[in-house]
Amino acid sequence: MRSGSEDDSVITMGLWLWPSPPREAFELGVEWPAGGIELSIVTLDGAIIGSAAQWSVPYWPDSPKSE
């Protein structure tokens, strides 16, 4: 989804984590040189992400199984 004025745009994307992270603190790094984003590293709480995962749903349903 894209929103914003002509001068300022925001792009929103979902985040797919697989496998699920450990239920302890871990570091997530992001870098996109072409977009002007230098390496950024943040520590996340895997227990909170793991708890939230119970509410997640598949984006695409399983493909039909061939018989």
PyMOL Python script that loads the backbone (N, CA, C, O; Angstrom):
from pymol import cmd

cmd.read_pdbstr("""\
ATOM      1  N   MET A   1       0.840  -1.157   0.000  1.00  0.00           N
ATOM      2  CA  MET A   1       0.000   0.000   0.000  1.00  0.00           C
ATOM      3  C   MET A   1       0.892   1.228   0.000  1.00  0.00           C
ATOM      4  O   MET A   1       1.899   1.264   0.708  1.00  0.00           O
ATOM      5  N   ARG A   2       0.541   2.218  -0.772  1.00  0.00           N
ATOM      6  CA  ARG A   2       1.324   3.436  -0.866  1.00  0.00           C
ATOM      7  C   ARG A   2       0.443   4.613  -0.486  1.00  0.00           C
ATOM      8  O   ARG A   2      -0.701   4.708  -0.929  1.00  0.00           O
ATOM      9  N   SER A   3       0.964   5.490   0.317  1.00  0.00           N
ATOM     10  CA  SER A   3       0.208   6.674   0.703  1.00  0.00           C
ATOM     11  C   SER A   3       1.154   7.848   0.833  1.00  0.00           C
ATOM     12  O   SER A   3       2.368   7.663   0.929  1.00  0.00           O
ATOM     13  N   GLY A   4       0.614   9.050   0.839  1.00  0.00           N
ATOM     14  CA  GLY A   4       1.432  10.236   1.013  1.00  0.00           C
ATOM     15  C   GLY A   4       1.256  11.206  -0.136  1.00  0.00           C
ATOM     16  O   GLY A   4       0.531  10.925  -1.091  1.00  0.00           O
ATOM     17  N   SER A   5       1.907  12.330  -0.046  1.00  0.00           N
ATOM     18  CA  SER A   5       1.842  13.339  -1.093  1.00  0.00           C
ATOM     19  C   SER A   5       2.851  13.002  -2.182  1.00  0.00           C
ATOM     20  O   SER A   5       3.567  12.005  -2.086  1.00  0.00           O
ATOM     21  N   GLU A   6       2.907  13.834  -3.214  1.00  0.00           N
ATOM     22  CA  GLU A   6       3.871  13.606  -4.291  1.00  0.00           C
ATOM     23  C   GLU A   6       5.304  13.715  -3.785  1.00  0.00           C
ATOM     24  O   GLU A   6       6.199  13.037  -4.289  1.00  0.00           O
ATOM     25  N   ASP A   7       5.519  14.571  -2.786  1.00  0.00           N
ATOM     26  CA  ASP A   7       6.864  14.794  -2.272  1.00  0.00           C
ATOM     27  C   ASP A   7       7.289  13.777  -1.219  1.00  0.00           C
ATOM     28  O   ASP A   7       8.484  13.572  -1.004  1.00  0.00           O
ATOM     29  N   ASP A   8       6.321  13.137  -0.560  1.00  0.00           N
ATOM     30  CA  ASP A   8       6.633  12.250   0.554  1.00  0.00           C
ATOM     31  C   ASP A   8       5.768  11.004   0.461  1.00  0.00           C
ATOM     32  O   ASP A   8       4.549  11.085   0.611  1.00  0.00           O
ATOM     33  N   SER A   9       6.382   9.851   0.215  1.00  0.00           N
ATOM     34  CA  SER A   9       5.634   8.606   0.087  1.00  0.00           C
ATOM     35  C   SER A   9       5.958   7.670   1.230  1.00  0.00           C
ATOM     36  O   SER A   9       7.056   7.701   1.787  1.00  0.00           O
ATOM     37  N   VAL A  10       4.991   6.838   1.573  1.00  0.00           N
ATOM     38  CA  VAL A  10       5.175   5.817   2.590  1.00  0.00           C
ATOM     39  C   VAL A  10       4.755   4.490   1.978  1.00  0.00           C
ATOM     40  O   VAL A  10       3.671   4.384   1.403  1.00  0.00           O
ATOM     41  N   ILE A  11       5.594   3.493   2.096  1.00  0.00           N
ATOM     42  CA  ILE A  11       5.267   2.160   1.620  1.00  0.00           C
ATOM     43  C   ILE A  11       5.174   1.258   2.836  1.00  0.00           C
ATOM     44  O   ILE A  11       6.095   1.204   3.651  1.00  0.00           O
ATOM     45  N   THR A  12       4.060   0.552   2.955  1.00  0.00           N
ATOM     46  CA  THR A  12       3.847  -0.340   4.082  1.00  0.00           C
ATOM     47  C   THR A  12       3.873  -1.776   3.580  1.00  0.00           C
ATOM     48  O   THR A  12       3.245  -2.100   2.572  1.00  0.00           O
ATOM     49  N   MET A  13       4.599  -2.633   4.285  1.00  0.00           N
ATOM     50  CA  MET A  13       4.691  -4.040   3.893  1.00  0.00           C
ATOM     51  C   MET A  13       4.574  -4.900   5.136  1.00  0.00           C
ATOM     52  O   MET A  13       4.941  -4.488   6.237  1.00  0.00           O
ATOM     53  N   GLY A  14       4.059  -6.095   4.939  1.00  0.00           N
ATOM     54  CA  GLY A  14       4.029  -7.047   6.039  1.00  0.00           C
ATOM     55  C   GLY A  14       5.403  -7.655   6.237  1.00  0.00           C
ATOM     56  O   GLY A  14       6.278  -7.525   5.381  1.00  0.00           O
ATOM     57  N   LEU A  15       5.586  -8.302   7.339  1.00  0.00           N
ATOM     58  CA  LEU A  15       6.849  -8.950   7.642  1.00  0.00           C
ATOM     59  C   LEU A  15       6.598 -10.435   7.810  1.00  0.00           C
ATOM     60  O   LEU A  15       5.745 -10.847   8.597  1.00  0.00           O
ATOM     61  N   TRP A  16       7.336 -11.228   7.074  1.00  0.00           N
ATOM     62  CA  TRP A  16       7.203 -12.678   7.162  1.00  0.00           C
ATOM     63  C   TRP A  16       8.447 -13.207   7.849  1.00  0.00           C
ATOM     64  O   TRP A  16       9.556 -13.064   7.335  1.00  0.00           O
ATOM     65  N   LEU A  17       8.267 -13.811   8.998  1.00  0.00           N
ATOM     66  CA  LEU A  17       9.372 -14.428   9.730  1.00  0.00           C
ATOM     67  C   LEU A  17       9.189 -15.937   9.711  1.00  0.00           C
ATOM     68  O   LEU A  17       8.174 -16.454  10.177  1.00  0.00           O
ATOM     69  N   TRP A  18      10.159 -16.626   9.179  1.00  0.00           N
ATOM     70  CA  TRP A  18      10.116 -18.070   9.177  1.00  0.00           C
ATOM     71  C   TRP A  18      11.534 -18.589   9.246  1.00  0.00           C
ATOM     72  O   TRP A  18      12.384 -18.112   8.493  1.00  0.00           O
ATOM     73  N   PRO A  19      11.818 -19.491  10.064  1.00  0.00           N
ATOM     74  CA  PRO A  19      10.925 -20.014  11.099  1.00  0.00           C
ATOM     75  C   PRO A  19      10.680 -18.949  12.162  1.00  0.00           C
ATOM     76  O   PRO A  19      11.314 -17.894  12.158  1.00  0.00           O
ATOM     77  N   SER A  20       9.774 -19.233  13.048  1.00  0.00           N
ATOM     78  CA  SER A  20       9.501 -18.288  14.124  1.00  0.00           C
ATOM     79  C   SER A  20      10.780 -18.039  14.911  1.00  0.00           C
ATOM     80  O   SER A  20      11.579 -18.957  15.101  1.00  0.00           O
ATOM     81  N   PRO A  21      10.981 -16.817  15.366  1.00  0.00           N
ATOM     82  CA  PRO A  21      12.207 -16.526  16.115  1.00  0.00           C
ATOM     83  C   PRO A  21      12.203 -17.224  17.471  1.00  0.00           C
ATOM     84  O   PRO A  21      11.156 -17.656  17.954  1.00  0.00           O
ATOM     85  N   PRO A  22      13.372 -17.329  18.072  1.00  0.00           N
ATOM     86  CA  PRO A  22      13.440 -17.923  19.414  1.00  0.00           C
ATOM     87  C   PRO A  22      12.677 -17.054  20.403  1.00  0.00           C
ATOM     88  O   PRO A  22      12.531 -15.850  20.192  1.00  0.00           O
ATOM     89  N   ARG A  23      12.199 -17.649  21.466  1.00  0.00           N
ATOM     90  CA  ARG A  23      11.436 -16.894  22.482  1.00  0.00           C
ATOM     91  C   ARG A  23      12.389 -16.222  23.470  1.00  0.00           C
ATOM     92  O   ARG A  23      12.260 -16.349  24.687  1.00  0.00           O
ATOM     93  N   GLU A  24      13.331 -15.516  22.901  1.00  0.00           N
ATOM     94  CA  GLU A  24      14.298 -14.739  23.676  1.00  0.00           C
ATOM     95  C   GLU A  24      14.701 -13.545  22.812  1.00  0.00           C
ATOM     96  O   GLU A  24      14.350 -13.488  21.634  1.00  0.00           O
ATOM     97  N   ALA A  25      15.421 -12.611  23.377  1.00  0.00           N
ATOM     98  CA  ALA A  25      15.847 -11.432  22.618  1.00  0.00           C
ATOM     99  C   ALA A  25      16.731 -11.860  21.442  1.00  0.00           C
ATOM    100  O   ALA A  25      17.559 -12.762  21.573  1.00  0.00           O
ATOM    101  N   PHE A  26      16.546 -11.206  20.297  1.00  0.00           N
ATOM    102  CA  PHE A  26      17.384 -11.468  19.134  1.00  0.00           C
ATOM    103  C   PHE A  26      17.547 -10.168  18.358  1.00  0.00           C
ATOM    104  O   PHE A  26      16.786  -9.219  18.546  1.00  0.00           O
ATOM    105  N   GLU A  27      18.543 -10.137  17.490  1.00  0.00           N
ATOM    106  CA  GLU A  27      18.802  -8.946  16.695  1.00  0.00           C
ATOM    107  C   GLU A  27      18.259  -9.114  15.284  1.00  0.00           C
ATOM    108  O   GLU A  27      18.412 -10.172  14.674  1.00  0.00           O
ATOM    109  N   LEU A  28      17.625  -8.065  14.769  1.00  0.00           N
ATOM    110  CA  LEU A  28      17.118  -8.029  13.400  1.00  0.00           C
ATOM    111  C   LEU A  28      17.860  -6.918  12.679  1.00  0.00           C
ATOM    112  O   LEU A  28      17.884  -5.779  13.144  1.00  0.00           O
ATOM    113  N   GLY A  29      18.462  -7.243  11.551  1.00  0.00           N
ATOM    114  CA  GLY A  29      19.196  -6.254  10.766  1.00  0.00           C
ATOM    115  C   GLY A  29      18.489  -5.980   9.453  1.00  0.00           C
ATOM    116  O   GLY A  29      17.946  -6.890   8.826  1.00  0.00           O
ATOM    117  N   VAL A  30      18.500  -4.718   9.040  1.00  0.00           N
ATOM    118  CA  VAL A  30      17.884  -4.293   7.786  1.00  0.00           C
ATOM    119  C   VAL A  30      18.869  -3.383   7.069  1.00  0.00           C
ATOM    120  O   VAL A  30      19.510  -2.531   7.684  1.00  0.00           O
ATOM    121  N   GLU A  31      18.981  -3.579   5.744  1.00  0.00           N
ATOM    122  CA  GLU A  31      19.850  -2.725   4.948  1.00  0.00           C
ATOM    123  C   GLU A  31      19.276  -2.656   3.535  1.00  0.00           C
ATOM    124  O   GLU A  31      18.856  -3.674   2.985  1.00  0.00           O
ATOM    125  N   TRP A  32      19.258  -1.469   2.953  1.00  0.00           N
ATOM    126  CA  TRP A  32      18.796  -1.281   1.582  1.00  0.00           C
ATOM    127  C   TRP A  32      19.581  -0.117   0.974  1.00  0.00           C
ATOM    128  O   TRP A  32      19.085   1.008   0.927  1.00  0.00           O
ATOM    129  N   PRO A  33      20.798  -0.383   0.510  1.00  0.00           N
ATOM    130  CA  PRO A  33      21.640   0.685  -0.010  1.00  0.00           C
ATOM    131  C   PRO A  33      20.991   1.465  -1.162  1.00  0.00           C
ATOM    132  O   PRO A  33      21.127   2.687  -1.225  1.00  0.00           O
ATOM    133  N   ALA A  34      20.299   0.788  -2.058  1.00  0.00           N
ATOM    134  CA  ALA A  34      19.663   1.477  -3.192  1.00  0.00           C
ATOM    135  C   ALA A  34      18.584   2.446  -2.714  1.00  0.00           C
ATOM    136  O   ALA A  34      18.293   3.429  -3.395  1.00  0.00           O
ATOM    137  N   GLY A  35      17.996   2.183  -1.569  1.00  0.00           N
ATOM    138  CA  GLY A  35      16.975   3.059  -1.007  1.00  0.00           C
ATOM    139  C   GLY A  35      17.539   4.070  -0.024  1.00  0.00           C
ATOM    140  O   GLY A  35      16.795   4.831   0.593  1.00  0.00           O
ATOM    141  N   GLY A  36      18.856   4.074   0.117  1.00  0.00           N
ATOM    142  CA  GLY A  36      19.488   5.026   1.019  1.00  0.00           C
ATOM    143  C   GLY A  36      19.418   4.632   2.481  1.00  0.00           C
ATOM    144  O   GLY A  36      19.613   5.471   3.360  1.00  0.00           O
ATOM    145  N   ILE A  37      19.139   3.355   2.754  1.00  0.00           N
ATOM    146  CA  ILE A  37      19.039   2.897   4.148  1.00  0.00           C
ATOM    147  C   ILE A  37      20.302   2.123   4.502  1.00  0.00           C
ATOM    148  O   ILE A  37      20.572   1.056   3.950  1.00  0.00           O
ATOM    149  N   GLU A  38      21.063   2.678   5.427  1.00  0.00           N
ATOM    150  CA  GLU A  38      22.267   2.003   5.895  1.00  0.00           C
ATOM    151  C   GLU A  38      21.878   0.870   6.845  1.00  0.00           C
ATOM    152  O   GLU A  38      20.740   0.801   7.307  1.00  0.00           O
ATOM    153  N   LEU A  39      22.822  -0.002   7.126  1.00  0.00           N
ATOM    154  CA  LEU A  39      22.559  -1.127   8.022  1.00  0.00           C
ATOM    155  C   LEU A  39      22.044  -0.625   9.363  1.00  0.00           C
ATOM    156  O   LEU A  39      22.690   0.183  10.030  1.00  0.00           O
ATOM    157  N   SER A  40      20.889  -1.107   9.740  1.00  0.00           N
ATOM    158  CA  SER A  40      20.278  -0.782  11.028  1.00  0.00           C
ATOM    159  C   SER A  40      19.995  -2.087  11.745  1.00  0.00           C
ATOM    160  O   SER A  40      19.432  -3.010  11.155  1.00  0.00           O
ATOM    161  N   ILE A  41      20.376  -2.175  13.000  1.00  0.00           N
ATOM    162  CA  ILE A  41      20.168  -3.385  13.792  1.00  0.00           C
ATOM    163  C   ILE A  41      19.405  -3.004  15.049  1.00  0.00           C
ATOM    164  O   ILE A  41      19.746  -2.036  15.729  1.00  0.00           O
ATOM    165  N   VAL A  42      18.367  -3.778  15.350  1.00  0.00           N
ATOM    166  CA  VAL A  42      17.561  -3.526  16.540  1.00  0.00           C
ATOM    167  C   VAL A  42      17.375  -4.857  17.275  1.00  0.00           C
ATOM    168  O   VAL A  42      17.306  -5.912  16.643  1.00  0.00           O
ATOM    169  N   THR A  43      17.295  -4.809  18.596  1.00  0.00           N
ATOM    170  CA  THR A  43      17.036  -5.995  19.398  1.00  0.00           C
ATOM    171  C   THR A  43      15.531  -6.106  19.633  1.00  0.00           C
ATOM    172  O   THR A  43      14.898  -5.158  20.096  1.00  0.00           O
ATOM    173  N   LEU A  44      14.967  -7.263  19.313  1.00  0.00           N
ATOM    174  CA  LEU A  44      13.539  -7.520  19.480  1.00  0.00           C
ATOM    175  C   LEU A  44      13.314  -8.616  20.510  1.00  0.00           C
ATOM    176  O   LEU A  44      14.171  -9.479  20.704  1.00  0.00           O
ATOM    177  N   ASP A  45      12.169  -8.581  21.167  1.00  0.00           N
ATOM    178  CA  ASP A  45      11.799  -9.585  22.160  1.00  0.00           C
ATOM    179  C   ASP A  45      11.054 -10.715  21.468  1.00  0.00           C
ATOM    180  O   ASP A  45       9.890 -10.556  21.098  1.00  0.00           O
ATOM    181  N   GLY A  46      11.709 -11.846  21.290  1.00  0.00           N
ATOM    182  CA  GLY A  46      11.113 -12.984  20.611  1.00  0.00           C
ATOM    183  C   GLY A  46       9.907 -13.560  21.335  1.00  0.00           C
ATOM    184  O   GLY A  46       9.036 -14.150  20.695  1.00  0.00           O
ATOM    185  N   ALA A  47       9.833 -13.405  22.657  1.00  0.00           N
ATOM    186  CA  ALA A  47       8.680 -13.916  23.410  1.00  0.00           C
ATOM    187  C   ALA A  47       7.414 -13.163  23.014  1.00  0.00           C
ATOM    188  O   ALA A  47       6.349 -13.767  22.895  1.00  0.00           O
ATOM    189  N   ILE A  48       7.519 -11.862  22.812  1.00  0.00           N
ATOM    190  CA  ILE A  48       6.351 -11.071  22.405  1.00  0.00           C
ATOM    191  C   ILE A  48       5.922 -11.453  20.994  1.00  0.00           C
ATOM    192  O   ILE A  48       4.729 -11.587  20.721  1.00  0.00           O
ATOM    193  N   ILE A  49       6.889 -11.628  20.101  1.00  0.00           N
ATOM    194  CA  ILE A  49       6.558 -12.029  18.727  1.00  0.00           C
ATOM    195  C   ILE A  49       5.935 -13.414  18.727  1.00  0.00           C
ATOM    196  O   ILE A  49       4.959 -13.656  18.016  1.00  0.00           O
ATOM    197  N   GLY A  50       6.489 -14.326  19.518  1.00  0.00           N
ATOM    198  CA  GLY A  50       5.931 -15.676  19.598  1.00  0.00           C
ATOM    199  C   GLY A  50       4.506 -15.677  20.124  1.00  0.00           C
ATOM    200  O   GLY A  50       3.665 -16.431  19.636  1.00  0.00           O
ATOM    201  N   SER A  51       4.231 -14.843  21.110  1.00  0.00           N
ATOM    202  CA  SER A  51       2.868 -14.745  21.641  1.00  0.00           C
ATOM    203  C   SER A  51       1.910 -14.172  20.600  1.00  0.00           C
ATOM    204  O   SER A  51       0.775 -14.632  20.477  1.00  0.00           O
ATOM    205  N   ALA A  52       2.363 -13.179  19.860  1.00  0.00           N
ATOM    206  CA  ALA A  52       1.518 -12.571  18.829  1.00  0.00           C
ATOM    207  C   ALA A  52       1.274 -13.543  17.672  1.00  0.00           C
ATOM    208  O   ALA A  52       0.246 -13.458  16.999  1.00  0.00           O
ATOM    209  N   ALA A  53       2.203 -14.455  17.441  1.00  0.00           N
ATOM    210  CA  ALA A  53       2.080 -15.390  16.322  1.00  0.00           C
ATOM    211  C   ALA A  53       0.849 -16.288  16.447  1.00  0.00           C
ATOM    212  O   ALA A  53       0.331 -16.775  15.442  1.00  0.00           O
ATOM    213  N   GLN A  54       0.387 -16.506  17.663  1.00  0.00           N
ATOM    214  CA  GLN A  54      -0.793 -17.366  17.830  1.00  0.00           C
ATOM    215  C   GLN A  54      -2.026 -16.746  17.172  1.00  0.00           C
ATOM    216  O   GLN A  54      -2.995 -17.452  16.890  1.00  0.00           O
ATOM    217  N   TRP A  55      -2.001 -15.442  16.926  1.00  0.00           N
ATOM    218  CA  TRP A  55      -3.136 -14.754  16.308  1.00  0.00           C
ATOM    219  C   TRP A  55      -2.962 -14.602  14.802  1.00  0.00           C
ATOM    220  O   TRP A  55      -3.839 -14.051  14.136  1.00  0.00           O
ATOM    221  N   SER A  56      -1.857 -15.076  14.258  1.00  0.00           N
ATOM    222  CA  SER A  56      -1.606 -14.915  12.831  1.00  0.00           C
ATOM    223  C   SER A  56      -2.441 -15.913  12.016  1.00  0.00           C
ATOM    224  O   SER A  56      -2.867 -16.954  12.515  1.00  0.00           O
ATOM    225  N   VAL A  57      -2.653 -15.561  10.770  1.00  0.00           N
ATOM    226  CA  VAL A  57      -3.370 -16.435   9.841  1.00  0.00           C
ATOM    227  C   VAL A  57      -2.575 -16.475   8.542  1.00  0.00           C
ATOM    228  O   VAL A  57      -1.877 -15.514   8.220  1.00  0.00           O
ATOM    229  N   PRO A  58      -2.668 -17.566   7.795  1.00  0.00           N
ATOM    230  CA  PRO A  58      -1.952 -17.638   6.515  1.00  0.00           C
ATOM    231  C   PRO A  58      -2.485 -16.586   5.555  1.00  0.00           C
ATOM    232  O   PRO A  58      -3.688 -16.330   5.503  1.00  0.00           O
ATOM    233  N   TYR A  59      -1.589 -15.986   4.804  1.00  0.00           N
ATOM    234  CA  TYR A  59      -1.988 -15.012   3.796  1.00  0.00           C
ATOM    235  C   TYR A  59      -2.614 -15.721   2.601  1.00  0.00           C
ATOM    236  O   TYR A  59      -3.629 -15.277   2.066  1.00  0.00           O
ATOM    237  N   TRP A  60      -1.993 -16.832   2.186  1.00  0.00           N
ATOM    238  CA  TRP A  60      -2.540 -17.659   1.118  1.00  0.00           C
ATOM    239  C   TRP A  60      -2.930 -18.996   1.725  1.00  0.00           C
ATOM    240  O   TRP A  60      -2.169 -19.571   2.503  1.00  0.00           O
ATOM    241  N   PRO A  61      -4.113 -19.495   1.378  1.00  0.00           N
ATOM    242  CA  PRO A  61      -4.489 -20.827   1.881  1.00  0.00           C
ATOM    243  C   PRO A  61      -3.578 -21.885   1.267  1.00  0.00           C
ATOM    244  O   PRO A  61      -2.963 -21.661   0.224  1.00  0.00           O
ATOM    245  N   ASP A  62      -3.501 -23.018   1.914  1.00  0.00           N
ATOM    246  CA  ASP A  62      -2.707 -24.113   1.369  1.00  0.00           C
ATOM    247  C   ASP A  62      -3.193 -24.455  -0.019  1.00  0.00           C
ATOM    248  O   ASP A  62      -4.392 -24.415  -0.296  1.00  0.00           O
ATOM    249  N   SER A  63      -2.263 -24.790  -0.890  1.00  0.00           N
ATOM    250  CA  SER A  63      -2.665 -25.200  -2.233  1.00  0.00           C
ATOM    251  C   SER A  63      -3.340 -26.561  -2.147  1.00  0.00           C
ATOM    252  O   SER A  63      -3.030 -27.358  -1.262  1.00  0.00           O
ATOM    253  N   PRO A  64      -4.272 -26.830  -3.077  1.00  0.00           N
ATOM    254  CA  PRO A  64      -4.953 -28.137  -3.042  1.00  0.00           C
ATOM    255  C   PRO A  64      -3.949 -29.266  -3.207  1.00  0.00           C
ATOM    256  O   PRO A  64      -2.998 -29.166  -3.982  1.00  0.00           O
ATOM    257  N   LYS A  65      -4.171 -30.312  -2.484  1.00  0.00           N
ATOM    258  CA  LYS A  65      -3.284 -31.466  -2.580  1.00  0.00           C
ATOM    259  C   LYS A  65      -3.717 -32.336  -3.757  1.00  0.00           C
ATOM    260  O   LYS A  65      -4.897 -32.639  -3.932  1.00  0.00           O
ATOM    261  N   SER A  66      -2.737 -32.724  -4.547  1.00  0.00           N
ATOM    262  CA  SER A  66      -3.072 -33.594  -5.686  1.00  0.00           C
ATOM    263  C   SER A  66      -3.254 -35.025  -5.183  1.00  0.00           C
ATOM    264  O   SER A  66      -2.556 -35.478  -4.276  1.00  0.00           O
ATOM    265  N   GLU A  67      -4.186 -35.706  -5.783  1.00  0.00           N
ATOM    266  CA  GLU A  67      -4.479 -37.088  -5.353  1.00  0.00           C
ATOM    267  C   GLU A  67      -3.971 -38.075  -6.349  1.00  0.00           C
ATOM    268  O   GLU A  67      -4.126 -39.281  -6.156  1.00  0.00           O
TER     269      GLU A  67
END
""", "prot")
cmd.dss("prot")
cmd.show_as("cartoon", "prot")
cmd.util.cbc("prot")
cmd.orient("prot")
